[in-house]
């Protein structure tokens, strides 16, 4: 019975590692989306003339 417990713990650990990677990727995606939205808002605040000529 101990072998099954060891196997289950090992597989569960691998699953935790895989899920941690996915959580990190989702976090990176959310950060990129937030930055893109912030940049878009900054550009929308400025008029056309300021966007072209600084």
C-alpha distance matrix in Angstrom:
0.0 3.8 5.5 5.5 6.7 8.9 10.1 11.0 12.7 14.6 15.8 16.8 18.7 20.5 21.4 22.9 24.9 26.2 27.2 29.0 31.1 32.1 33.1 35.2 36.9 37.8 39.2 41.3 42.6 43.5 45.3 47.3 48.3 49.5 51.5 53.0 54.0 55.6 57.5 58.7 59.9 61.8 63.5 64.5 66.1 68.5 71.3 72.0 74.7 72.4 69.6 71.9 74.1 71.7
3.8 0.0 3.8 5.4 5.1 6.2 8.6 9.9 10.6 12.3 14.3 15.3 16.5 18.5 19.9 21.0 22.8 24.5 25.7 27.0 29.1 30.5 31.4 33.2 35.2 36.2 37.4 39.4 41.0 42.0 43.5 45.5 46.7 47.8 49.7 51.4 52.5 53.8 55.7 57.2 58.4 60.0 61.8 62.9 64.5 66.8 69.7 70.4 72.9 70.6 67.8 70.1 72.1 69.6
5.5 3.8 0.0 3.8 5.4 5.1 6.1 8.6 9.9 10.5 12.2 14.1 15.3 16.6 18.3 19.9 21.3 22.7 24.3 25.8 27.5 28.9 30.2 31.9 33.6 34.9 36.2 38.0 39.5 40.8 42.3 44.1 45.4 46.7 48.5 50.0 51.3 52.8 54.5 55.9 57.3 58.9 60.5 61.7 63.4 65.6 68.4 68.9 71.5 69.2 66.3 68.5 70.6 68.2
5.5 5.4 3.8 0.0 3.8 5.4 5.0 6.1 8.5 9.8 10.5 12.0 14.1 15.4 16.3 18.2 20.0 21.0 22.3 24.2 26.0 27.0 28.3 30.3 31.8 32.8 34.4 36.4 37.6 38.8 40.6 42.3 43.4 44.8 46.7 48.1 49.2 50.9 52.7 53.8 55.2 57.1 58.6 59.6 61.4 63.7 66.5 67.0 69.7 67.5 64.6 66.9 69.1 66.7
6.7 5.1 5.4 3.8 0.0 3.8 5.4 5.1 6.1 8.5 9.9 10.4 12.2 14.3 15.2 16.4 18.5 20.0 20.8 22.4 24.7 25.8 26.6 28.6 30.5 31.4 32.6 34.8 36.2 37.1 38.8 40.8 41.9 43.0 45.0 46.6 47.6 49.1 51.0 52.3 53.5 55.3 57.1 58.1 59.6 62.0 64.9 65.6 68.2 65.9 63.1 65.5 67.6 65.1
8.9 6.2 5.1 5.4 3.8 0.0 3.8 5.5 5.2 6.1 8.6 9.8 10.6 12.4 14.2 15.3 16.7 18.5 20.0 21.2 23.1 24.7 25.7 27.3 29.2 30.5 31.7 33.5 35.1 36.3 37.7 39.6 41.0 42.2 43.9 45.5 46.8 48.2 49.9 51.4 52.7 54.3 56.0 57.3 58.9 61.0 64.0 64.6 67.1 64.7 61.8 64.2 66.1 63.7
10.1 8.6 6.1 5.0 5.4 3.8 0.0 3.8 5.5 5.1 6.2 8.5 9.9 10.7 12.3 14.3 15.6 16.7 18.3 20.1 21.6 22.9 24.4 26.1 27.6 28.9 30.5 32.2 33.5 34.9 36.5 38.1 39.5 40.9 42.6 44.0 45.4 47.0 48.6 49.9 51.4 53.1 54.6 55.8 57.6 59.7 62.5 63.0 65.5 63.3 60.3 62.6 64.7 62.4
11.0 9.9 8.6 6.1 5.1 5.5 3.8 0.0 3.8 5.4 5.2 6.0 8.5 9.9 10.4 12.2 14.3 15.3 16.3 18.2 20.2 21.1 22.2 24.4 25.9 26.8 28.4 30.4 31.6 32.7 34.5 36.3 37.4 38.7 40.7 42.1 43.2 44.8 46.7 47.8 49.2 51.0 52.6 53.6 55.3 57.6 60.4 61.0 63.7 61.5 58.6 61.0 63.1 60.8
12.7 10.6 9.9 8.5 6.1 5.2 5.5 3.8 0.0 3.8 5.5 5.0 6.1 8.7 9.8 10.5 12.4 14.3 15.2 16.4 18.7 20.1 20.8 22.6 24.7 25.7 26.8 28.8 30.4 31.4 32.9 34.9 36.2 37.2 39.1 40.8 41.9 43.2 45.1 46.6 47.8 49.4 51.2 52.4 53.9 56.2 59.1 59.8 62.3 60.0 57.2 59.6 61.6 59.1
14.6 12.3 10.5 9.8 8.5 6.1 5.1 5.4 3.8 0.0 3.8 5.4 5.1 6.4 8.7 10.0 10.8 12.6 14.4 15.5 17.1 18.9 20.1 21.6 23.3 24.8 26.0 27.6 29.3 30.7 32.1 33.8 35.3 36.6 38.1 39.7 41.2 42.5 44.2 45.7 47.1 48.7 50.3 51.6 53.3 55.3 58.2 58.7 61.2 58.8 55.9 58.2 60.2 57.8
15.8 14.3 12.2 10.5 9.9 8.6 6.2 5.2 5.5 3.8 0.0 3.8 5.4 5.1 6.2 8.7 9.9 10.6 12.3 14.3 15.7 16.8 18.4 20.2 21.5 22.8 24.5 26.1 27.4 28.9 30.6 32.1 33.3 34.9 36.6 37.9 39.3 40.9 42.5 43.8 45.3 47.1 48.5 49.7 51.5 53.6 56.4 56.8 59.4 57.2 54.3 56.5 58.7 56.4
16.8 15.3 14.1 12.0 10.4 9.8 8.5 6.0 5.0 5.4 3.8 0.0 3.8 5.4 5.0 6.2 8.7 9.9 10.4 12.3 14.5 15.4 16.3 18.4 20.1 21.0 22.4 24.5 25.8 26.8 28.6 30.4 31.5 32.8 34.7 36.2 37.4 38.9 40.7 42.0 43.3 45.1 46.7 47.8 49.5 51.7 54.6 55.2 57.9 55.6 52.8 55.2 57.3 54.9
18.7 16.5 15.3 14.1 12.2 10.6 9.9 8.5 6.1 5.1 5.4 3.8 0.0 3.8 5.3 5.1 6.4 8.7 9.9 10.6 12.7 14.5 15.3 16.8 18.8 20.2 21.1 23.0 24.7 25.9 27.2 29.1 30.6 31.7 33.3 35.1 36.4 37.6 39.4 40.9 42.3 43.8 45.5 46.8 48.4 50.5 53.4 54.1 56.5 54.1 51.3 53.7 55.6 53.2
20.5 18.5 16.6 15.4 14.3 12.4 10.7 9.9 8.7 6.4 5.1 5.4 3.8 0.0 3.8 5.4 5.1 6.3 8.6 9.9 11.0 12.7 14.4 15.6 17.1 18.8 20.2 21.6 23.1 24.8 26.1 27.6 29.2 30.7 32.1 33.6 35.2 36.6 38.1 39.6 41.2 42.7 44.2 45.5 47.3 49.3 52.1 52.5 55.0 52.7 49.7 51.9 54.0 51.7
21.4 19.9 18.3 16.3 15.2 14.2 12.3 10.4 9.8 8.7 6.2 5.0 5.3 3.8 0.0 3.8 5.4 5.1 6.1 8.5 10.0 10.7 12.2 14.3 15.5 16.6 18.4 20.1 21.3 22.6 24.4 26.0 27.1 28.7 30.5 31.8 33.1 34.8 36.4 37.6 39.1 40.9 42.4 43.5 45.3 47.5 50.2 50.7 53.3 51.2 48.2 50.5 52.8 50.5
22.9 21.0 19.9 18.2 16.4 15.3 14.3 12.2 10.5 10.0 8.7 6.2 5.1 5.4 3.8 0.0 3.8 5.5 5.1 6.1 8.7 9.9 10.4 12.3 14.4 15.3 16.4 18.4 20.0 21.0 22.5 24.5 25.7 26.8 28.6 30.3 31.5 32.9 34.7 36.1 37.4 39.0 40.8 42.0 43.5 45.7 48.7 49.4 51.9 49.6 46.8 49.2 51.3 48.8
24.9 22.8 21.3 20.0 18.5 16.7 15.6 14.3 12.4 10.8 9.9 8.7 6.4 5.1 5.4 3.8 0.0 3.8 5.5 5.1 6.5 8.9 10.0 10.8 12.7 14.6 15.5 16.9 18.8 20.3 21.4 23.0 24.8 26.0 27.4 29.1 30.7 31.9 33.4 35.1 36.6 37.9 39.5 41.0 42.6 44.6 47.5 48.0 50.4 48.0 45.2 47.5 49.4 47.0
26.2 24.5 22.7 21.0 20.0 18.5 16.7 15.3 14.3 12.6 10.6 9.9 8.7 6.3 5.1 5.5 3.8 0.0 3.8 5.5 5.3 6.6 8.9 10.2 11.0 12.8 14.6 15.7 17.0 18.8 20.4 21.6 23.1 24.8 26.3 27.5 29.1 30.8 32.1 33.5 35.2 36.8 38.1 39.5 41.4 43.3 46.0 46.4 48.9 46.7 43.7 45.9 48.1 45.9
27.2 25.7 24.3 22.3 20.8 20.0 18.3 16.3 15.2 14.4 12.3 10.4 9.9 8.6 6.1 5.1 5.5 3.8 0.0 3.8 5.3 5.1 6.2 8.6 9.9 10.6 12.3 14.3 15.4 16.6 18.4 20.1 21.2 22.6 24.5 25.8 27.1 28.7 30.4 31.6 33.1 34.9 36.4 37.5 39.3 41.4 44.2 44.8 47.4 45.3 42.4 44.8 47.0 44.7
29.0 27.0 25.8 24.2 22.4 21.2 20.1 18.2 16.4 15.5 14.3 12.3 10.6 9.9 8.5 6.1 5.1 5.5 3.8 0.0 3.8 5.4 5.1 6.2 8.7 10.0 10.6 12.4 14.4 15.4 16.6 18.5 20.1 21.1 22.7 24.5 25.9 27.1 28.8 30.4 31.7 33.2 34.9 36.3 37.8 39.9 42.8 43.5 46.0 43.6 40.8 43.3 45.2 42.7
31.1 29.1 27.5 26.0 24.7 23.1 21.6 20.2 18.7 17.1 15.7 14.5 12.7 11.0 10.0 8.7 6.5 5.3 5.3 3.8 0.0 3.8 5.5 5.1 6.3 8.8 9.9 10.7 12.5 14.4 15.4 16.7 18.6 20.1 21.3 22.7 24.5 25.9 27.2 28.8 30.5 31.9 33.3 34.8 36.6 38.4 41.2 41.6 44.1 41.8 38.8 41.1 43.1 40.8
32.1 30.5 28.9 27.0 25.8 24.7 22.9 21.1 20.1 18.9 16.8 15.4 14.5 12.7 10.7 9.9 8.9 6.6 5.1 5.4 3.8 0.0 3.8 5.3 5.1 6.2 8.6 9.9 10.6 12.4 14.3 15.4 16.6 18.4 20.1 21.1 22.6 24.4 25.9 27.0 28.7 30.5 31.8 33.0 34.9 36.9 39.6 40.0 42.7 40.6 37.6 39.9 42.2 40.0
33.1 31.4 30.2 28.3 26.6 25.7 24.4 22.2 20.8 20.1 18.4 16.3 15.3 14.4 12.2 10.4 10.0 8.9 6.2 5.1 5.5 3.8 0.0 3.8 5.5 5.2 6.2 8.7 9.9 10.6 12.4 14.4 15.4 16.5 18.5 20.0 21.1 22.6 24.5 25.8 27.1 28.8 30.5 31.6 33.2 35.4 38.3 39.1 41.7 39.4 36.6 39.2 41.3 38.9
35.2 33.2 31.9 30.3 28.6 27.3 26.1 24.4 22.6 21.6 20.2 18.4 16.8 15.6 14.3 12.3 10.8 10.2 8.6 6.2 5.1 5.3 3.8 0.0 3.8 5.5 5.0 6.2 8.7 9.9 10.6 12.4 14.3 15.3 16.6 18.4 20.0 21.1 22.6 24.4 25.8 27.1 28.8 30.3 31.9 33.8 36.8 37.4 39.8 37.4 34.6 37.1 39.0 36.5
36.9 35.2 33.6 31.8 30.5 29.2 27.6 25.9 24.7 23.3 21.5 20.1 18.8 17.1 15.5 14.4 12.7 11.0 9.9 8.7 6.3 5.1 5.5 3.8 0.0 3.8 5.4 5.1 6.2 8.7 9.9 10.6 12.4 14.3 15.4 16.6 18.4 20.0 21.2 22.6 24.5 25.9 27.2 28.6 30.6 32.4 35.1 35.4 37.9 35.8 32.8 35.1 37.2 35.0
37.8 36.2 34.9 32.8 31.4 30.5 28.9 26.8 25.7 24.8 22.8 21.0 20.2 18.8 16.6 15.3 14.6 12.8 10.6 10.0 8.8 6.2 5.2 5.5 3.8 0.0 3.8 5.4 5.0 6.2 8.6 9.9 10.5 12.3 14.3 15.3 16.5 18.4 20.0 21.0 22.6 24.5 25.9 26.9 28.8 30.9 33.6 34.2 36.9 34.9 32.0 34.5 36.8 34.6
39.2 37.4 36.2 34.4 32.6 31.7 30.5 28.4 26.8 26.0 24.5 22.4 21.1 20.2 18.4 16.4 15.5 14.6 12.3 10.6 9.9 8.6 6.2 5.0 5.4 3.8 0.0 3.8 5.4 5.1 6.2 8.7 9.9 10.6 12.4 14.3 15.4 16.5 18.4 20.0 21.1 22.7 24.5 25.7 27.2 29.4 32.4 33.2 35.7 33.3 30.7 33.4 35.4 32.9
41.3 39.4 38.0 36.4 34.8 33.5 32.2 30.4 28.8 27.6 26.1 24.5 23.0 21.6 20.1 18.4 16.9 15.7 14.3 12.4 10.7 9.9 8.7 6.2 5.1 5.4 3.8 0.0 3.8 5.5 5.1 6.2 8.6 9.9 10.6 12.3 14.3 15.4 16.5 18.3 20.1 21.2 22.7 24.4 26.0 27.8 30.7 31.2 33.6 31.2 28.4 30.9 32.8 30.4
42.6 41.0 39.5 37.6 36.2 35.1 33.5 31.6 30.4 29.3 27.4 25.8 24.7 23.1 21.3 20.0 18.8 17.0 15.4 14.4 12.5 10.6 9.9 8.7 6.2 5.0 5.4 3.8 0.0 3.8 5.4 5.1 6.2 8.6 9.9 10.6 12.3 14.3 15.4 16.5 18.4 20.1 21.2 22.5 24.6 26.4 29.0 29.5 32.1 30.1 27.1 29.5 31.9 29.7
43.5 42.0 40.8 38.8 37.1 36.3 34.9 32.7 31.4 30.7 28.9 26.8 25.9 24.8 22.6 21.0 20.3 18.8 16.6 15.4 14.4 12.4 10.6 9.9 8.7 6.2 5.1 5.5 3.8 0.0 3.8 5.5 5.1 6.1 8.6 9.9 10.5 12.3 14.3 15.3 16.5 18.4 20.0 21.0 22.7 25.0 27.8 28.7 31.3 29.2 26.5 29.3 31.5 29.2
45.3 43.5 42.3 40.6 38.8 37.7 36.5 34.5 32.9 32.1 30.6 28.6 27.2 26.1 24.4 22.5 21.4 20.4 18.4 16.6 15.4 14.3 12.4 10.6 9.9 8.6 6.2 5.1 5.4 3.8 0.0 3.8 5.4 5.1 6.2 8.6 9.9 10.5 12.3 14.2 15.4 16.6 18.5 20.0 21.3 23.3 26.4 27.3 29.7 27.2 24.7 27.5 29.4 26.8
47.3 45.5 44.1 42.3 40.8 39.6 38.1 36.3 34.9 33.8 32.1 30.4 29.1 27.6 26.0 24.5 23.0 21.6 20.1 18.5 16.7 15.4 14.4 12.4 10.6 9.9 8.7 6.2 5.1 5.5 3.8 0.0 3.8 5.4 5.1 6.1 8.6 9.9 10.6 12.2 14.3 15.4 16.6 18.3 20.2 21.8 24.5 25.0 27.5 25.2 22.3 24.9 27.0 24.7
48.3 46.7 45.4 43.4 41.9 41.0 39.5 37.4 36.2 35.3 33.3 31.5 30.6 29.2 27.1 25.7 24.8 23.1 21.2 20.1 18.6 16.6 15.4 14.3 12.4 10.5 9.9 8.6 6.2 5.1 5.4 3.8 0.0 3.8 5.5 5.1 6.1 8.6 9.9 10.5 12.3 14.3 15.4 16.4 18.5 20.5 23.1 23.8 26.5 24.6 21.7 24.5 26.9 24.8
49.5 47.8 46.7 44.8 43.0 42.2 40.9 38.7 37.2 36.6 34.9 32.8 31.7 30.7 28.7 26.8 26.0 24.8 22.6 21.1 20.1 18.4 16.5 15.3 14.3 12.3 10.6 9.9 8.6 6.1 5.1 5.4 3.8 0.0 3.8 5.5 5.1 6.2 8.6 9.8 10.6 12.4 14.3 15.3 16.7 19.0 22.0 23.2 25.8 23.5 21.1 24.2 26.2 23.8
51.5 49.7 48.5 46.7 45.0 43.9 42.6 40.7 39.1 38.1 36.6 34.7 33.3 32.1 30.5 28.6 27.4 26.3 24.5 22.7 21.3 20.1 18.5 16.6 15.4 14.3 12.4 10.6 9.9 8.6 6.2 5.1 5.5 3.8 0.0 3.8 5.4 5.1 6.2 8.6 9.9 10.6 12.4 14.2 15.5 17.2 20.3 21.3 23.5 21.0 18.5 21.5 23.3 20.7
53.0 51.4 50.0 48.1 46.6 45.5 44.0 42.1 40.8 39.7 37.9 36.2 35.1 33.6 31.8 30.3 29.1 27.5 25.8 24.5 22.7 21.1 20.0 18.4 16.6 15.3 14.3 12.3 10.6 9.9 8.6 6.1 5.1 5.5 3.8 0.0 3.8 5.5 5.1 6.1 8.7 9.9 10.6 12.3 14.4 15.9 18.5 19.1 21.6 19.6 16.7 19.5 21.8 19.7
54.0 52.5 51.3 49.2 47.6 46.8 45.4 43.2 41.9 41.2 39.3 37.4 36.4 35.2 33.1 31.5 30.7 29.1 27.1 25.9 24.5 22.6 21.1 20.0 18.4 16.5 15.4 14.3 12.3 10.5 9.9 8.6 6.1 5.1 5.4 3.8 0.0 3.8 5.4 5.0 6.2 8.7 9.9 10.4 12.4 14.7 17.3 18.4 21.3 19.3 16.9 20.0 22.3 20.3
55.6 53.8 52.8 50.9 49.1 48.2 47.0 44.8 43.2 42.5 40.9 38.9 37.6 36.6 34.8 32.9 31.9 30.8 28.7 27.1 25.9 24.4 22.6 21.1 20.0 18.4 16.5 15.4 14.3 12.3 10.5 9.9 8.6 6.2 5.1 5.5 3.8 0.0 3.8 5.4 5.1 6.3 8.7 9.9 10.8 13.0 16.2 17.8 20.1 17.6 15.6 19.0 20.8 18.2
57.5 55.7 54.5 52.7 51.0 49.9 48.6 46.7 45.1 44.2 42.5 40.7 39.4 38.1 36.4 34.7 33.4 32.1 30.4 28.8 27.2 25.9 24.5 22.6 21.2 20.0 18.4 16.5 15.4 14.3 12.3 10.6 9.9 8.6 6.2 5.1 5.4 3.8 0.0 3.8 5.5 5.1 6.3 8.6 10.1 11.2 14.2 15.2 17.4 15.0 12.5 15.7 17.6 15.2
58.7 57.2 55.9 53.8 52.3 51.4 49.9 47.8 46.6 45.7 43.8 42.0 40.9 39.6 37.6 36.1 35.1 33.5 31.6 30.4 28.8 27.0 25.8 24.4 22.6 21.0 20.0 18.3 16.5 15.3 14.2 12.2 10.5 9.8 8.6 6.1 5.0 5.4 3.8 0.0 3.8 5.4 5.2 6.1 8.7 10.3 12.6 13.5 16.3 14.6 12.0 15.1 17.6 15.8
59.9 58.4 57.3 55.2 53.5 52.7 51.4 49.2 47.8 47.1 45.3 43.3 42.3 41.2 39.1 37.4 36.6 35.2 33.1 31.7 30.5 28.7 27.1 25.8 24.5 22.6 21.1 20.1 18.4 16.5 15.4 14.3 12.3 10.6 9.9 8.7 6.2 5.1 5.5 3.8 0.0 3.8 5.4 5.0 6.3 9.0 11.8 13.6 16.3 14.3 12.6 16.2 18.2 16.2
61.8 60.0 58.9 57.1 55.3 54.3 53.1 51.0 49.4 48.7 47.1 45.1 43.8 42.7 40.9 39.0 37.9 36.8 34.9 33.2 31.9 30.5 28.8 27.1 25.9 24.5 22.7 21.2 20.1 18.4 16.6 15.4 14.3 12.4 10.6 9.9 8.7 6.3 5.1 5.4 3.8 0.0 3.8 5.5 5.3 6.8 10.3 12.3 14.2 11.6 10.2 13.9 15.4 12.9
63.5 61.8 60.5 58.6 57.1 56.0 54.6 52.6 51.2 50.3 48.5 46.7 45.5 44.2 42.4 40.8 39.5 38.1 36.4 34.9 33.3 31.8 30.5 28.8 27.2 25.9 24.5 22.7 21.2 20.0 18.5 16.6 15.4 14.3 12.4 10.6 9.9 8.7 6.3 5.2 5.4 3.8 0.0 3.8 5.4 5.5 8.0 9.1 11.5 9.5 7.3 10.8 12.9 11.2
64.5 62.9 61.7 59.6 58.1 57.3 55.8 53.6 52.4 51.6 49.7 47.8 46.8 45.5 43.5 42.0 41.0 39.5 37.5 36.3 34.8 33.0 31.6 30.3 28.6 26.9 25.7 24.4 22.5 21.0 20.0 18.3 16.4 15.3 14.2 12.3 10.4 9.9 8.6 6.1 5.0 5.5 3.8 0.0 3.8 5.5 7.2 8.9 11.9 10.7 9.2 12.6 14.9 13.6
66.1 64.5 63.4 61.4 59.6 58.9 57.6 55.3 53.9 53.3 51.5 49.5 48.4 47.3 45.3 43.5 42.6 41.4 39.3 37.8 36.6 34.9 33.2 31.9 30.6 28.8 27.2 26.0 24.6 22.7 21.3 20.2 18.5 16.7 15.5 14.4 12.4 10.8 10.1 8.7 6.3 5.3 5.4 3.8 0.0 3.8 6.6 9.6 11.7 9.9 9.7 13.3 14.7 13.0
68.5 66.8 65.6 63.7 62.0 61.0 59.7 57.6 56.2 55.3 53.6 51.7 50.5 49.3 47.5 45.7 44.6 43.3 41.4 39.9 38.4 36.9 35.4 33.8 32.4 30.9 29.4 27.8 26.4 25.0 23.3 21.8 20.5 19.0 17.2 15.9 14.7 13.0 11.2 10.3 9.0 6.8 5.5 5.5 3.8 0.0 3.8 6.7 8.1 6.1 6.4 9.9 11.0 9.5
71.3 69.7 68.4 66.5 64.9 64.0 62.5 60.4 59.1 58.2 56.4 54.6 53.4 52.1 50.2 48.7 47.5 46.0 44.2 42.8 41.2 39.6 38.3 36.8 35.1 33.6 32.4 30.7 29.0 27.8 26.4 24.5 23.1 22.0 20.3 18.5 17.3 16.2 14.2 12.6 11.8 10.3 8.0 7.2 6.6 3.8 0.0 3.8 5.5 5.4 6.3 8.8 10.2 10.0
72.0 70.4 68.9 67.0 65.6 64.6 63.0 61.0 59.8 58.7 56.8 55.2 54.1 52.5 50.7 49.4 48.0 46.4 44.8 43.5 41.6 40.0 39.1 37.4 35.4 34.2 33.2 31.2 29.5 28.7 27.3 25.0 23.8 23.2 21.3 19.1 18.4 17.8 15.2 13.5 13.6 12.3 9.1 8.9 9.6 6.7 3.8 0.0 3.8 5.5 5.1 6.2 8.6 9.6
74.7 72.9 71.5 69.7 68.2 67.1 65.5 63.7 62.3 61.2 59.4 57.9 56.5 55.0 53.3 51.9 50.4 48.9 47.4 46.0 44.1 42.7 41.7 39.8 37.9 36.9 35.7 33.6 32.1 31.3 29.7 27.5 26.5 25.8 23.5 21.6 21.3 20.1 17.4 16.3 16.3 14.2 11.5 11.9 11.7 8.1 5.5 3.8 0.0 3.8 5.5 5.3 5.9 7.6
72.4 70.6 69.2 67.5 65.9 64.7 63.3 61.5 60.0 58.8 57.2 55.6 54.1 52.7 51.2 49.6 48.0 46.7 45.3 43.6 41.8 40.6 39.4 37.4 35.8 34.9 33.3 31.2 30.1 29.2 27.2 25.2 24.6 23.5 21.0 19.6 19.3 17.6 15.0 14.6 14.3 11.6 9.5 10.7 9.9 6.1 5.4 5.5 3.8 0.0 3.8 5.4 5.2 4.8
69.6 67.8 66.3 64.6 63.1 61.8 60.3 58.6 57.2 55.9 54.3 52.8 51.3 49.7 48.2 46.8 45.2 43.7 42.4 40.8 38.8 37.6 36.6 34.6 32.8 32.0 30.7 28.4 27.1 26.5 24.7 22.3 21.7 21.1 18.5 16.7 16.9 15.6 12.5 12.0 12.6 10.2 7.3 9.2 9.7 6.4 6.3 5.1 5.5 3.8 0.0 3.8 5.8 5.5
71.9 70.1 68.5 66.9 65.5 64.2 62.6 61.0 59.6 58.2 56.5 55.2 53.7 51.9 50.5 49.2 47.5 45.9 44.8 43.3 41.1 39.9 39.2 37.1 35.1 34.5 33.4 30.9 29.5 29.3 27.5 24.9 24.5 24.2 21.5 19.5 20.0 19.0 15.7 15.1 16.2 13.9 10.8 12.6 13.3 9.9 8.8 6.2 5.3 5.4 3.8 0.0 3.8 5.8
74.1 72.1 70.6 69.1 67.6 66.1 64.7 63.1 61.6 60.2 58.7 57.3 55.6 54.0 52.8 51.3 49.4 48.1 47.0 45.2 43.1 42.2 41.3 39.0 37.2 36.8 35.4 32.8 31.9 31.5 29.4 27.0 26.9 26.2 23.3 21.8 22.3 20.8 17.6 17.6 18.2 15.4 12.9 14.9 14.7 11.0 10.2 8.6 5.9 5.2 5.8 3.8 0.0 3.8
71.7 69.6 68.2 66.7 65.1 63.7 62.4 60.8 59.1 57.8 56.4 54.9 53.2 51.7 50.5 48.8 47.0 45.9 44.7 42.7 40.8 40.0 38.9 36.5 35.0 34.6 32.9 30.4 29.7 29.2 26.8 24.7 24.8 23.8 20.7 19.7 20.3 18.2 15.2 15.8 16.2 12.9 11.2 13.6 13.0 9.5 10.0 9.6 7.6 4.8 5.5 5.8 3.8 0.0
